[in-house]
Amino acid sequence: MSSLLGRGDTAGLVALAEQSARLEKTLKSWPALRGVTFAVGPLKQDKLKLFVGTPSALTRLRQSLPSLLELLQQHGWNVKHIQLQVQTGASLSKANTPKAKQASFGPAARKAWLELEKQLPESPVLEATRALNKHHRFK
């Protein structure tokens, strides 16, 4: 029985996966991609395709492509062109998805919000304050 890794087609796929993982690690170090949901597309010759989660991320990244190209070249990647494309949904890596920030209030803030809730008349502001007090984490 031959090893799966010994087969030419499988070895090529493993090499591509390793290359993609190294490239993704390099991209994660780039400040403009922090907090951006992205996926690394194919690297063919000197062209890289990057998929981003939102149009605003695409616009932001497009403005700083020269510095990204410089970063990749400094890390030894032969990339001269980057194509950006918006792609939402499950195809983007969950590992790159920014985690929702969970703010928390200290005792003084909690007391102030609860007091405010008692003083507000029935209104959308009161509803929002109730929701905040109900769902917000307090220290």
C-alpha positions in Angstrom: 0.0 0.0 0.0 1.5 3.3 -1.1 1.5 6.4 1.1 -1.0 9.0 0.3 1.7 11.7 0.6 3.8 9.8 -1.9 1.4 10.4 -4.7 2.3 13.3 -7.0 -1.1 14.9 -7.0 -1.5 14.7 -3.2 2.0 16.0 -2.6 1.2 19.0 -4.8 -1.9 19.8 -2.8 -0.1 19.5 0.5 2.6 21.9 -0.8 -0.1 24.4 -1.9 -1.8 24.1 1.5 1.5 24.7 3.3 2.3 27.7 1.0 -1.2 29.1 1.7 -0.7 28.8 5.5 2.7 30.5 5.3 1.3 33.3 3.2 -1.7 33.8 5.5 0.7 34.0 8.5 2.6 36.8 6.7 -0.6 38.6 5.8 -1.8 38.5 9.4 1.2 40.5 10.4 0.2 43.4 8.2 -1.5 46.1 10.2 -4.2 47.0 7.6 -5.5 43.4 7.7 -6.0 43.4 11.5 -9.7 43.0 12.2 -10.5 42.2 8.6 -12.1 38.9 7.6 -10.1 37.6 4.7 -9.1 34.4 2.9 -6.0 33.8 0.8 -6.8 32.8 -2.8 -4.5 31.2 -5.3 -1.0 32.5 -5.9 -0.3 31.9 -9.5 3.1 33.0 -10.8 3.4 36.6 -9.4 -0.4 37.2 -8.9 -2.2 36.8 -5.6 -5.9 36.8 -5.0 -7.3 37.9 -1.7 -10.9 37.6 -0.6 -12.2 40.1 1.9 -15.5 40.0 3.8 -16.9 43.5 3.1 -16.7 46.2 0.5 -15.4 48.7 3.0 -12.5 46.4 3.7 -11.8 46.1 0.0 -11.7 49.9 -0.3 -9.4 50.2 2.7 -7.0 47.6 1.4 -7.0 48.8 -2.1 -5.6 52.1 -0.9 -2.6 50.4 0.8 -1.7 47.7 -1.8 1.7 49.1 -2.5 2.8 48.6 1.2 1.3 45.1 1.2 3.3 44.2 -2.0 6.4 45.6 -0.3 5.7 43.5 2.9 5.2 40.3 0.8 8.4 40.9 -1.2 10.4 41.5 2.0 9.2 38.1 3.3 10.4 36.5 0.1 7.2 36.2 -1.8 7.3 36.8 -5.6 4.1 38.8 -5.7 3.8 41.7 -8.1 0.0 41.9 -8.4 -2.8 41.5 -5.9 -6.4 41.1 -6.9 -8.9 41.9 -4.2 -12.4 40.5 -4.2 -15.4 40.7 -1.8 -16.6 37.3 -0.8 -18.9 36.9 2.2 -20.2 33.8 3.9 -18.8 30.5 5.1 -16.0 30.4 2.5 -14.0 32.9 4.5 -11.9 31.5 7.4 -13.5 31.7 10.8 -10.0 32.1 12.2 -9.7 35.5 10.6 -13.1 36.7 11.8 -12.6 39.4 14.4 -14.1 38.5 17.7 -16.8 40.7 19.1 -15.5 43.0 21.8 -17.2 42.5 25.1 -17.0 45.7 27.1 -17.6 45.7 30.8 -18.7 48.3 33.3 -17.2 48.8 36.8 -19.4 49.2 39.9 -19.7 52.9 39.5 -20.8 52.7 35.9 -23.3 49.9 36.7 -24.8 52.0 39.5 -25.1 55.0 37.1 -26.8 53.0 34.4 -29.3 51.4 36.8 -30.1 54.9 38.3 -30.6 56.3 34.8 -33.0 53.5 34.0 -35.1 54.4 37.0 -35.3 58.1 36.1 -36.1 57.8 32.4 -39.7 58.1 31.1 -41.1 55.4 28.8 -39.2 56.0 25.6 -36.9 54.3 23.1 -34.0 55.6 25.2 -35.4 53.7 28.3 -35.8 50.6 26.2 -32.2 50.8 25.0 -31.0 51.4 28.6 -33.0 48.4 29.8 -31.5 46.3 27.1 -28.0 47.5 28.0 -28.5 46.8 31.7 -29.9 43.3 30.9 -27.2 42.2 28.5 -24.1 44.1 29.4 -21.4 42.5 31.5 -20.6 44.2 34.7 -17.3 43.7 36.7 
